[in-house]
Amino acid sequence: MDELKRVILDYVKKEYLDDTDDRELAADTCLITGGIVDSFSMVSLKRFLERKYAIQIPDAEATPAAFDTVNSIADVVTRVQARSGAVGKVTAS
């Protein structure tokens, strides 16, 4: 798993699963349709990624479908980075 997906997965585990939750999360686990991430959590995840990678994810691209799996979230971040020239840029957080 690449670093971007690992960062997203670690954030989701830390922020949205409690210590007693024994669900295994993978890059293709459904986060929104699986009930792990709700709309408010999606917004905080979007903000985390924007700060971490110094990007602006357009609201039109931050859809429930686009944020349903780590794979699809990573695709959004990668696309936005490519357009903004921020590929590989990470801020301290």
Beta strands, then each sheet from edge to edge (+ up, - down):
end
